[in-house]
Amino acid sequence: MVRIRLMGAFAHLAKARELEVKLEGQKTVDEILREVIPRYDEFHDKIVFINGKPAKGTALVEEGDEIKVMPVLSGG
C-alpha cells in the first residue's frame, strides 16, 4: 500500500486528507495522484514529498512509500 496525504485544494477535490492505494506495478507520483485527485493536472505548481523528502512528479513510487502533496499558493 501507498499512503497519500493531501493538503489544501487537493484534499478538497479528493474529499479526503489521507488515502491508501494499492500499488499495481511501477507508477510515478503523477500517475498515482491523477487517479485519486480530480483535475490534478490543472495545478501546474505543487509541492511533493516522498517519505518526507522533496520529490518530482516523475519519481517512481514503491510499496510502503508515503506521498504528501500540496498546491503552491501565491499572492501578496
ZANU-980142 format. One record per atom (N, C-alpha, C, CB): residue number from 1; residue in three letters; atom name; x, y, z. Coordinates in pm, 1 decimal. Atoms other than C-alpha are relative to their C-alpha. Glycine has a CB too. Layout:
<gukes>
<guke k="NUM" r="ALA" a="CA" u="X" v="Y" w="Z"/>
...
</gukes>
This chain:
<gukes>
<guke k="1" r="MET" a="N" u="83.8" v="-118.7" w="0.0"/>
<guke k="1" r="MET" a="CA" u="0.0" v="0.0" w="0.0"/>
<guke k="1" r="MET" a="C" u="88.3" v="125.0" w="0.0"/>
<guke k="1" r="MET" a="CB" u="-95.3" v="-0.2" w="122.1"/>
<guke k="2" r="VAL" a="N" u="-64.2" v="-131.0" w="-0.3"/>
<guke k="2" r="VAL" a="CA" u="97.9" v="360.8" w="-57.4"/>
<guke k="2" r="VAL" a="C" u="-93.9" v="95.4" w="72.3"/>
<guke k="2" r="VAL" a="CB" u="32.1" v="50.1" w="-146.4"/>
<guke k="3" r="ARG" a="N" u="81.2" v="-98.4" w="-73.0"/>
<guke k="3" r="ARG" a="CA" u="-25.6" v="625.4" w="186.4"/>
<guke k="3" r="ARG" a="C" u="17.5" v="135.4" w="-68.9"/>
<guke k="3" r="ARG" a="CB" u="41.5" v="7.9" w="152.8"/>
<guke k="4" r="ILE" a="N" u="-1.2" v="-131.8" w="64.2"/>
<guke k="4" r="ILE" a="CA" u="-119.2" v="960.3" w="33.6"/>
<guke k="4" r="ILE" a="C" u="-61.4" v="100.1" w="96.2"/>
<guke k="4" r="ILE" a="CB" u="-77.4" v="-1.6" w="-136.3"/>
<guke k="5" r="ARG" a="N" u="50.1" v="-109.0" w="-84.0"/>
<guke k="5" r="ARG" a="CA" u="-157.5" v="1275.4" w="242.4"/>
<guke k="5" r="ARG" a="C" u="-21.3" v="121.8" w="-88.9"/>
<guke k="5" r="ARG" a="CB" u="99.2" v="32.3" w="117.8"/>
<guke k="6" r="LEU" a="N" u="37.4" v="-110.4" w="87.7"/>
<guke k="6" r="LEU" a="CA" u="-338.4" v="1558.5" w="67.4"/>
<guke k="6" r="LEU" a="C" u="-24.1" v="125.7" w="82.3"/>
<guke k="6" r="LEU" a="CB" u="-125.5" v="-35.5" w="-82.5"/>
<guke k="7" r="MET" a="N" u="17.0" v="-126.7" w="-69.0"/>
<guke k="7" r="MET" a="CA" u="-337.6" v="1922.9" w="164.6"/>
<guke k="7" r="MET" a="C" u="-70.3" v="99.9" w="-91.4"/>
<guke k="7" r="MET" a="CB" u="135.9" v="55.2" w="46.6"/>
<guke k="8" r="GLY" a="N" u="62.6" v="-109.6" w="73.7"/>
<guke k="8" r="GLY" a="CA" u="-536.4" v="2229.7" w="62.3"/>
<guke k="8" r="GLY" a="C" u="-104.7" v="-46.1" w="-99.7"/>
<guke k="8" r="GLY" a="CB" u="104.4" v="78.6" w="-71.5"/>
<guke k="9" r="ALA" a="N" u="97.9" v="28.8" w="104.9"/>
<guke k="9" r="ALA" a="CA" u="-733.0" v="2213.1" w="-260.9"/>
<guke k="9" r="ALA" a="C" u="-0.3" v="-147.4" w="-39.9"/>
<guke k="9" r="ALA" a="CB" u="27.9" v="85.9" w="-121.9"/>
<guke k="10" r="PHE" a="N" u="-4.6" v="141.8" w="36.3"/>
<guke k="10" r="PHE" a="CA" u="-614.6" v="1857.7" w="-326.1"/>
<guke k="10" r="PHE" a="C" u="-86.8" v="-83.3" w="94.2"/>
<guke k="10" r="PHE" a="CB" u="145.1" v="-51.4" w="2.4"/>
<guke k="11" r="ALA" a="N" u="84.7" v="71.0" w="-96.7"/>
<guke k="11" r="ALA" a="CA" u="-783.5" v="1733.9" w="-6.4"/>
<guke k="11" r="ALA" a="C" u="-147.3" v="26.0" w="-30.3"/>
<guke k="11" r="ALA" a="CB" u="33.7" v="43.5" w="145.1"/>
<guke k="12" r="HIS" a="N" u="138.0" v="-35.9" w="33.1"/>
<guke k="12" r="HIS" a="CA" u="-1098.8" v="1918.9" w="-105.7"/>
<guke k="12" r="HIS" a="C" u="-48.5" v="-75.7" w="-124.0"/>
<guke k="12" r="HIS" a="CB" u="-11.7" v="151.7" w="-22.8"/>
<guke k="13" r="LEU" a="N" u="39.7" v="66.9" w="124.3"/>
<guke k="13" r="LEU" a="CA" u="-1106.5" v="1773.6" w="-458.7"/>
<guke k="13" r="LEU" a="C" u="-13.5" v="-150.9" w="17.2"/>
<guke k="13" r="LEU" a="CB" u="100.9" v="30.0" w="-109.6"/>
<guke k="14" r="ALA" a="N" u="3.8" v="144.9" w="-20.4"/>
<guke k="14" r="ALA" a="CA" u="-1033.7" v="1418.2" w="-343.6"/>
<guke k="14" r="ALA" a="C" u="-97.6" v="-40.3" w="110.2"/>
<guke k="14" r="ALA" a="CB" u="138.9" v="-51.4" w="33.5"/>
<guke k="15" r="LYS" a="N" u="93.0" v="23.4" w="-111.7"/>
<guke k="15" r="LYS" a="CA" u="-1275.7" v="1455.8" w="-49.9"/>
<guke k="15" r="LYS" a="C" u="62.1" v="-86.8" w="108.8"/>
<guke k="15" r="LYS" a="CB" u="-128.0" v="-65.8" w="-51.0"/>
<guke k="16" r="ALA" a="N" u="-71.3" v="73.9" w="-105.0"/>
<guke k="16" r="ALA" a="CA" u="-1011.4" v="1313.5" w="184.5"/>
<guke k="16" r="ALA" a="C" u="134.5" v="66.6" w="25.3"/>
<guke k="16" r="ALA" a="CB" u="19.3" v="-149.7" w="-39.5"/>
<guke k="17" r="ARG" a="N" u="-133.5" v="-51.3" w="-33.9"/>
<guke k="17" r="ARG" a="CA" u="-698.8" v="1423.3" w="367.5"/>
<guke k="17" r="ARG" a="C" u="105.2" v="-109.5" w="-8.5"/>
<guke k="17" r="ARG" a="CB" u="-0.2" v="61.0" w="140.3"/>
<guke k="18" r="GLU" a="N" u="-89.8" v="114.1" w="6.9"/>
<guke k="18" r="GLU" a="CA" u="-548.7" v="1074.3" w="367.7"/>
<guke k="18" r="GLU" a="C" u="-66.1" v="-112.7" w="-76.9"/>
<guke k="18" r="GLU" a="CB" u="40.2" v="-46.8" w="140.5"/>
<guke k="19" r="LEU" a="N" u="48.0" v="114.8" w="77.2"/>
<guke k="19" r="LEU" a="CA" u="-583.3" v="782.1" w="131.4"/>
<guke k="19" r="LEU" a="C" u="106.9" v="-108.0" w="0.9"/>
<guke k="19" r="LEU" a="CB" u="-36.0" v="41.1" w="-146.1"/>
<guke k="20" r="GLU" a="N" u="-94.5" v="108.4" w="23.6"/>
<guke k="20" r="GLU" a="CA" u="-423.0" v="443.7" w="89.5"/>
<guke k="20" r="GLU" a="C" u="-41.1" v="-68.2" w="-130.1"/>
<guke k="20" r="GLU" a="CB" u="2.9" v="-102.0" w="120.5"/>
<guke k="21" r="VAL" a="N" u="28.3" v="65.9" w="127.4"/>
<guke k="21" r="VAL" a="CA" u="-394.4" v="289.8" w="-253.3"/>
<guke k="21" r="VAL" a="C" u="94.3" v="-118.3" w="-17.7"/>
<guke k="21" r="VAL" a="CB" u="14.0" v="99.4" w="-118.4"/>
<guke k="22" r="LYS" a="N" u="-80.8" v="117.5" w="29.3"/>
<guke k="22" r="LYS" a="CA" u="-271.5" v="-48.0" w="-364.5"/>
<guke k="22" r="LYS" a="C" u="82.9" v="29.4" w="-124.9"/>
<guke k="22" r="LYS" a="CB" u="-89.5" v="-127.3" w="-19.6"/>
<guke k="23" r="LEU" a="N" u="-90.4" v="-25.6" w="111.6"/>
<guke k="23" r="LEU" a="CA" u="28.1" v="-17.9" w="-591.3"/>
<guke k="23" r="LEU" a="C" u="4.1" v="-123.4" w="-88.6"/>
<guke k="23" r="LEU" a="CB" u="142.5" v="37.3" w="50.0"/>
<guke k="24" r="GLU" a="N" u="-3.1" v="109.8" w="95.8"/>
<guke k="24" r="GLU" a="CA" u="-1.9" v="-233.4" w="-900.9"/>
<guke k="24" r="GLU" a="C" u="100.9" v="34.0" w="-108.3"/>
<guke k="24" r="GLU" a="CB" u="-141.1" v="-26.4" w="-61.1"/>
<guke k="25" r="GLY" a="N" u="-107.3" v="-30.2" w="93.5"/>
<guke k="25" r="GLY" a="CA" u="324.2" v="-226.1" w="-1092.2"/>
<guke k="25" r="GLY" a="C" u="66.0" v="131.9" w="34.9"/>
<guke k="25" r="GLY" a="CB" u="-52.6" v="3.6" w="-142.8"/>
<guke k="26" r="GLN" a="N" u="-70.6" v="-125.0" w="-24.3"/>
<guke k="26" r="GLN" a="CA" u="559.5" v="68.6" w="-1110.9"/>
<guke k="26" r="GLN" a="C" u="-80.0" v="117.6" w="-51.0"/>
<guke k="26" r="GLN" a="CB" u="137.1" v="-2.2" w="-65.3"/>
<guke k="27" r="LYS" a="N" u="70.1" v="-122.0" w="39.1"/>
<guke k="27" r="LYS" a="CA" u="397.8" v="410.3" w="-1117.1"/>
<guke k="27" r="LYS" a="C" u="75.0" v="119.5" w="53.4"/>
<guke k="27" r="LYS" a="CB" u="-145.5" v="0.0" w="51.0"/>
<guke k="28" r="THR" a="N" u="-58.4" v="-124.6" w="-48.0"/>
<guke k="28" r="THR" a="CA" u="512.8" v="767.3" w="-1083.8"/>
<guke k="28" r="THR" a="C" u="-97.9" v="68.2" w="95.5"/>
<guke k="28" r="THR" a="CB" u="35.9" v="93.7" w="-118.7"/>
<guke k="29" r="VAL" a="N" u="84.5" v="-79.2" w="-89.1"/>
<guke k="29" r="VAL" a="CA" u="380.6" v="1013.2" w="-827.8"/>
<guke k="29" r="VAL" a="C" u="-116.2" v="58.8" w="-79.0"/>
<guke k="29" r="VAL" a="CB" u="81.9" v="112.6" w="68.6"/>
<guke k="30" r="ASP" a="N" u="105.7" v="-63.0" w="80.3"/>
<guke k="30" r="ASP" a="CA" u="188.1" v="1197.6" w="-1100.9"/>
<guke k="30" r="ASP" a="C" u="-106.1" v="-100.3" w="-43.3"/>
<guke k="30" r="ASP" a="CB" u="60.1" v="66.9" w="-122.9"/>
<guke k="31" r="GLU" a="N" u="97.3" v="100.7" w="43.1"/>
<guke k="31" r="GLU" a="CA" u="24.6" v="877.2" w="-1228.5"/>
<guke k="31" r="GLU" a="C" u="-94.8" v="-37.8" w="114.1"/>
<guke k="31" r="GLU" a="CB" u="72.4" v="-125.3" w="-52.0"/>
<guke k="32" r="ILE" a="N" u="82.7" v="35.9" w="-115.6"/>
<guke k="32" r="ILE" a="CA" u="-98.9" v="785.2" w="-880.8"/>
<guke k="32" r="ILE" a="C" u="-93.3" v="114.3" w="37.1"/>
<guke k="32" r="ILE" a="CB" u="88.2" v="-37.2" w="120.2"/>
<guke k="33" r="LEU" a="N" u="81.5" v="-113.9" w="-41.3"/>
<guke k="33" r="LEU" a="CA" u="-220.5" v="1135.1" w="-798.5"/>
<guke k="33" r="LEU" a="C" u="-109.0" v="33.7" w="-100.7"/>
<guke k="33" r="LEU" a="CB" u="87.5" v="120.6" w="21.7"/>
<guke k="34" r="ARG" a="N" u="104.8" v="-20.5" w="102.2"/>
<guke k="34" r="ARG" a="CA" u="-409.6" v="1165.2" w="-1128.3"/>
<guke k="34" r="ARG" a="C" u="-119.2" v="-92.5" w="24.0"/>
<guke k="34" r="ARG" a="CB" u="57.2" v="-23.9" w="-141.7"/>
<guke k="35" r="GLU" a="N" u="106.9" v="96.9" w="-25.5"/>
<guke k="35" r="GLU" a="CA" u="-608.6" v="857.6" w="-1024.6"/>
<guke k="35" r="GLU" a="C" u="-87.6" v="40.2" w="118.5"/>
<guke k="35" r="GLU" a="CB" u="59.6" v="-137.6" w="25.1"/>
<guke k="36" r="VAL" a="N" u="75.8" v="-28.5" w="-122.6"/>
<guke k="36" r="VAL" a="CA" u="-717.1" v="998.5" w="-686.1"/>
<guke k="36" r="VAL" a="C" u="-45.1" v="144.8" w="14.5"/>
<guke k="36" r="VAL" a="CB" u="82.4" v="-36.4" w="118.4"/>
<guke k="37" r="ILE" a="N" u="35.2" v="-141.9" w="-11.3"/>
<guke k="37" r="ILE" a="CA" u="-739.1" v="1376.4" w="-740.4"/>
<guke k="37" r="ILE" a="C" u="-59.3" v="48.9" w="-132.0"/>
<guke k="37" r="ILE" a="CB" u="124.4" v="85.2" w="38.7"/>
<guke k="38" r="PRO" a="N" u="59.2" v="-57.6" w="121.4"/>
<guke k="38" r="PRO" a="CA" u="-988.1" v="1512.7" w="-994.6"/>
<guke k="38" r="PRO" a="C" u="69.2" v="133.1" w="-33.5"/>
<guke k="38" r="PRO" a="CB" u="-154.0" v="21.2" w="18.3"/>
<guke k="39" r="ARG" a="N" u="-57.7" v="-126.9" w="48.4"/>
<guke k="39" r="ARG" a="CA" u="-840.0" v="1797.2" w="-1203.0"/>
<guke k="39" r="ARG" a="C" u="145.4" v="20.9" w="45.3"/>
<guke k="39" r="ARG" a="CB" u="-85.2" v="117.0" w="48.4"/>
<guke k="40" r="TYR" a="N" u="-138.8" v="-9.9" w="-48.4"/>
<guke k="40" r="TYR" a="CA" u="-488.2" v="1721.7" w="-1072.6"/>
<guke k="40" r="TYR" a="C" u="89.0" v="75.3" w="-97.6"/>
<guke k="40" r="TYR" a="CB" u="57.7" v="-139.1" w="24.4"/>
<guke k="41" r="ASP" a="N" u="-87.5" v="-62.1" w="99.9"/>
<guke k="41" r="ASP" a="CA" u="-325.9" v="1833.0" w="-1398.7"/>
<guke k="41" r="ASP" a="C" u="-24.3" v="149.3" w="-17.9"/>
<guke k="41" r="ASP" a="CB" u="-17.5" v="-68.8" w="-132.1"/>
<guke k="42" r="GLU" a="N" u="25.1" v="-143.8" w="8.3"/>
<guke k="42" r="GLU" a="CA" u="-484.6" v="2178.8" w="-1370.3"/>
<guke k="42" r="GLU" a="C" u="91.3" v="79.5" w="93.9"/>
<guke k="42" r="GLU" a="CB" u="-146.1" v="29.5" w="32.6"/>
<guke k="43" r="PHE" a="N" u="-91.9" v="-65.2" w="-94.0"/>
<guke k="43" r="PHE" a="CA" u="-240.8" v="2256.4" w="-1087.0"/>
<guke k="43" r="PHE" a="C" u="142.2" v="-16.7" w="-51.9"/>
<guke k="43" r="PHE" a="CB" u="-14.2" v="-59.6" w="144.4"/>
<guke k="44" r="HIS" a="N" u="-133.7" v="8.2" w="58.8"/>
<guke k="44" r="HIS" a="CA" u="90.8" v="2340.1" w="-1250.9"/>
<guke k="44" r="HIS" a="C" u="108.7" v="4.3" w="106.1"/>
<guke k="44" r="HIS" a="CB" u="20.8" v="113.0" w="-99.3"/>
<guke k="45" r="ASP" a="N" u="-99.0" v="-10.0" w="-106.9"/>
<guke k="45" r="ASP" a="CA" u="272.8" v="2423.3" w="-927.7"/>
<guke k="45" r="ASP" a="C" u="-49.6" v="-76.4" w="121.3"/>
<guke k="45" r="ASP" a="CB" u="28.4" v="147.7" w="36.3"/>
<guke k="46" r="LYS" a="N" u="33.8" v="79.8" w="-117.1"/>
<guke k="46" r="LYS" a="CA" u="269.1" v="2170.8" w="-647.6"/>
<guke k="46" r="LYS" a="C" u="128.5" v="-41.0" w="70.7"/>
<guke k="46" r="LYS" a="CB" u="-83.8" v="-124.7" w="-39.6"/>
<guke k="47" r="ILE" a="N" u="-113.7" v="47.0" w="-79.0"/>
<guke k="47" r="ILE" a="CA" u="497.6" v="2054.7" w="-369.6"/>
<guke k="47" r="ILE" a="C" u="-27.3" v="-145.3" w="34.7"/>
<guke k="47" r="ILE" a="CB" u="21.9" v="87.4" w="129.9"/>
<guke k="48" r="VAL" a="N" u="15.6" v="143.3" w="-20.9"/>
<guke k="48" r="VAL" a="CA" u="551.9" v="1679.8" w="-344.8"/>
<guke k="48" r="VAL" a="C" u="114.2" v="-51.3" w="87.1"/>
<guke k="48" r="VAL" a="CB" u="-4.1" v="-75.5" w="-135.3"/>
<guke k="49" r="PHE" a="N" u="-98.9" v="67.9" w="-82.6"/>
<guke k="49" r="PHE" a="CA" u="730.4" v="1476.7" w="-79.3"/>
<guke k="49" r="PHE" a="C" u="-25.9" v="-149.5" w="-6.9"/>
<guke k="49" r="PHE" a="CB" u="-4.4" v="50.7" w="147.1"/>
<guke k="50" r="ILE" a="N" u="8.7" v="144.7" w="-14.7"/>
<guke k="50" r="ILE" a="CA" u="802.3" v="1104.4" w="-76.4"/>
<guke k="50" r="ILE" a="C" u="81.3" v="-34.9" w="123.4"/>
<guke k="50" r="ILE" a="CB" u="52.1" v="-76.5" w="-128.8"/>
<guke k="51" r="ASN" a="N" u="-64.9" v="36.9" w="-126.3"/>
<guke k="51" r="ASN" a="CA" u="882.1" v="973.7" w="270.1"/>
<guke k="51" r="ASN" a="C" u="71.9" v="118.5" w="63.4"/>
<guke k="51" r="ASN" a="CB" u="98.8" v="-114.0" w="-22.9"/>
<guke k="52" r="GLY" a="N" u="-54.8" v="-119.5" w="-64.0"/>
<guke k="52" r="GLY" a="CA" u="947.0" v="1329.9" w="388.7"/>
<guke k="52" r="GLY" a="C" u="107.4" v="72.8" w="-78.0"/>
<guke k="52" r="GLY" a="CB" u="54.5" v="-36.4" w="130.1"/>
<guke k="53" r="LYS" a="N" u="-104.3" v="-63.4" w="81.1"/>
<guke k="53" r="LYS" a="CA" u="1193.4" v="1417.4" w="110.9"/>
<guke k="53" r="LYS" a="C" u="-62.5" v="59.6" w="-125.8"/>
<guke k="53" r="LYS" a="CB" u="111.3" v="-102.2" w="-37.4"/>
<guke k="54" r="PRO" a="N" u="54.7" v="-61.5" w="121.5"/>
<guke k="54" r="PRO" a="CA" u="1120.1" v="1659.3" w="-176.2"/>
<guke k="54" r="PRO" a="C" u="15.5" v="-92.1" w="-121.0"/>
<guke k="54" r="PRO" a="CB" u="69.1" v="134.4" w="-27.5"/>
<guke k="55" r="ALA" a="N" u="-2.0" v="86.3" w="118.1"/>
<guke k="55" r="ALA" a="CA" u="1035.2" v="1478.3" w="-499.3"/>
<guke k="55" r="ALA" a="C" u="-70.6" v="69.0" w="-115.5"/>
<guke k="55" r="ALA" a="CB" u="-66.2" v="-136.3" w="30.0"/>
<guke k="56" r="LYS" a="N" u="68.3" v="-49.2" w="120.1"/>
<guke k="56" r="LYS" a="CA" u="919.9" v="1544.9" w="-853.7"/>
<guke k="56" r="LYS" a="C" u="-111.2" v="-97.8" w="-35.5"/>
<guke k="56" r="LYS" a="CB" u="100.0" v="17.2" w="-119.9"/>
<guke k="57" r="GLY" a="N" u="110.8" v="83.8" w="42.1"/>
<guke k="57" r="GLY" a="CA" u="605.7" v="1409.6" w="-1013.0"/>
<guke k="57" r="GLY" a="C" u="42.5" v="-121.0" w="-80.7"/>
<guke k="57" r="GLY" a="CB" u="-95.7" v="80.4" w="-79.3"/>
<guke k="58" r="THR" a="N" u="-50.2" v="110.4" w="80.8"/>
<guke k="58" r="THR" a="CA" u="818.8" v="1181.3" w="-1228.3"/>
<guke k="58" r="THR" a="C" u="68.0" v="-108.1" w="84.0"/>
<guke k="58" r="THR" a="CB" u="96.7" v="52.3" w="-103.6"/>
<guke k="59" r="ALA" a="N" u="-65.4" v="97.3" w="-88.3"/>
<guke k="59" r="ALA" a="CA" u="963.5" v="998.9" w="-924.6"/>
<guke k="59" r="ALA" a="C" u="-82.6" v="-128.0" w="8.2"/>
<guke k="59" r="ALA" a="CB" u="20.6" v="59.7" w="141.5"/>
<guke k="60" r="LEU" a="N" u="67.8" v="128.8" w="-12.5"/>
<guke k="60" r="LEU" a="CA" u="880.7" v="629.1" w="-903.9"/>
<guke k="60" r="LEU" a="C" u="-35.2" v="-26.2" w="146.3"/>
<guke k="60" r="LEU" a="CB" u="88.4" v="-114.3" w="-55.9"/>
<guke k="61" r="VAL" a="N" u="48.9" v="29.8" w="-134.3"/>
<guke k="61" r="VAL" a="CA" u="678.3" v="517.4" w="-603.1"/>
<guke k="61" r="VAL" a="C" u="14.0" v="-148.9" w="24.8"/>
<guke k="61" r="VAL" a="CB" u="-147.5" v="45.7" w="18.0"/>
<guke k="62" r="GLU" a="N" u="-14.7" v="139.7" w="-37.1"/>
<guke k="62" r="GLU" a="CA" u="746.6" v="193.7" w="-417.9"/>
<guke k="62" r="GLU" a="C" u="-100.3" v="-36.2" w="108.8"/>
<guke k="62" r="GLU" a="CB" u="143.3" v="-28.7" w="47.0"/>
<guke k="63" r="GLU" a="N" u="90.2" v="50.5" w="-103.5"/>
<guke k="63" r="GLU" a="CA" u="528.8" v="-19.7" w="-194.5"/>
<guke k="63" r="GLU" a="C" u="47.2" v="49.6" w="136.5"/>
<guke k="63" r="GLU" a="CB" u="-6.6" v="-155.6" w="-2.8"/>
<guke k="64" r="GLY" a="N" u="-33.8" v="-48.0" w="-133.4"/>
<guke k="64" r="GLY" a="CA" u="516.3" v="128.1" w="156.7"/>
<guke k="64" r="GLY" a="C" u="37.8" v="146.9" w="6.7"/>
<guke k="64" r="GLY" a="CB" u="111.1" v="-80.3" w="53.9"/>
<guke k="65" r="ASP" a="N" u="-34.7" v="-142.2" w="1.3"/>
<guke k="65" r="ASP" a="CA" u="600.6" v="484.4" w="47.2"/>
<guke k="65" r="ASP" a="C" u="-116.2" v="85.0" w="49.6"/>
<guke k="65" r="ASP" a="CB" u="40.7" v="44.0" w="-141.2"/>
<guke k="66" r="GLU" a="N" u="101.2" v="-99.1" w="-35.6"/>
<guke k="66" r="GLU" a="CA" u="416.2" v="787.7" w="178.5"/>
<guke k="66" r="GLU" a="C" u="20.8" v="122.8" w="-87.4"/>
<guke k="66" r="GLU" a="CB" u="7.3" v="37.2" w="152.0"/>
<guke k="67" r="ILE" a="N" u="-2.8" v="-118.5" w="85.5"/>
<guke k="67" r="ILE" a="CA" u="334.2" v="1070.6" w="-61.9"/>
<guke k="67" r="ILE" a="C" u="-76.8" v="110.2" w="71.4"/>
<guke k="67" r="ILE" a="CB" u="-61.2" v="-29.3" w="-142.0"/>
<guke k="68" r="LYS" a="N" u="70.3" v="-117.5" w="-52.0"/>
<guke k="68" r="LYS" a="CA" u="245.1" v="1416.6" w="64.3"/>
<guke k="68" r="LYS" a="C" u="2.7" v="103.6" w="-110.6"/>
<guke k="68" r="LYS" a="CB" u="65.9" v="55.3" w="133.7"/>
<guke k="69" r="VAL" a="N" u="6.9" v="-96.2" w="110.2"/>
<guke k="69" r="VAL" a="CA" u="124.8" v="1674.1" w="-186.1"/>
<guke k="69" r="VAL" a="C" u="-86.2" v="119.2" w="39.4"/>
<guke k="69" r="VAL" a="CB" u="-55.9" v="-66.8" w="-127.4"/>
<guke k="70" r="MET" a="N" u="76.0" v="-122.6" w="-25.4"/>
<guke k="70" r="MET" a="CA" u="9.8" v="2035.1" w="-160.9"/>
<guke k="70" r="MET" a="C" u="16.6" v="94.4" w="-117.9"/>
<guke k="70" r="MET" a="CB" u="46.0" v="68.4" w="131.9"/>
<guke k="71" r="PRO" a="N" u="-12.8" v="-99.2" w="107.1"/>
<guke k="71" r="PRO" a="CA" u="-66.5" v="2302.9" w="-417.0"/>
<guke k="71" r="PRO" a="C" u="79.7" v="119.5" w="49.5"/>
<guke k="71" r="PRO" a="CB" u="-139.0" v="45.2" w="-50.5"/>
<guke k="72" r="VAL" a="N" u="-73.7" v="-122.2" w="-34.3"/>
<guke k="72" r="VAL" a="CA" u="153.5" v="2610.7" w="-425.9"/>
<guke k="72" r="VAL" a="C" u="-98.1" v="116.6" w="-8.6"/>
<guke k="72" r="VAL" a="CB" u="124.3" v="22.3" w="-95.7"/>
<guke k="73" r="LEU" a="N" u="86.4" v="-117.8" w="-2.8"/>
<guke k="73" r="LEU" a="CA" u="-36.0" v="2922.6" w="-326.8"/>
<guke k="73" r="LEU" a="C" u="85.5" v="123.4" w="-22.6"/>
<guke k="73" r="LEU" a="CB" u="-77.8" v="10.2" w="134.7"/>
<guke k="74" r="SER" a="N" u="-72.5" v="-124.1" w="22.4"/>
<guke k="74" r="SER" a="CA" u="66.6" v="3266.3" w="-441.3"/>
<guke k="74" r="SER" a="C" u="-91.4" v="116.9" w="32.0"/>
<guke k="74" r="SER" a="CB" u="52.1" v="8.8" w="-145.4"/>
<guke k="75" r="GLY" a="N" u="79.7" v="-119.5" w="-31.8"/>
<guke k="75" r="GLY" a="CA" u="-46.6" v="3611.5" w="-358.8"/>
<guke k="75" r="GLY" a="C" u="88.2" v="104.1" w="66.4"/>
<guke k="75" r="GLY" a="CB" u="-120.0" v="-35.7" w="91.8"/>
<guke k="76" r="GLY" a="N" u="-85.9" v="-102.2" w="-57.5"/>
<guke k="76" r="GLY" a="CA" u="67.5" v="3925.5" w="-197.4"/>
<guke k="76" r="GLY" a="C" u="-64.8" v="82.6" w="100.4"/>
<guke k="76" r="GLY" a="CB" u="51.6" v="85.2" w="-101.5"/>
</gukes>
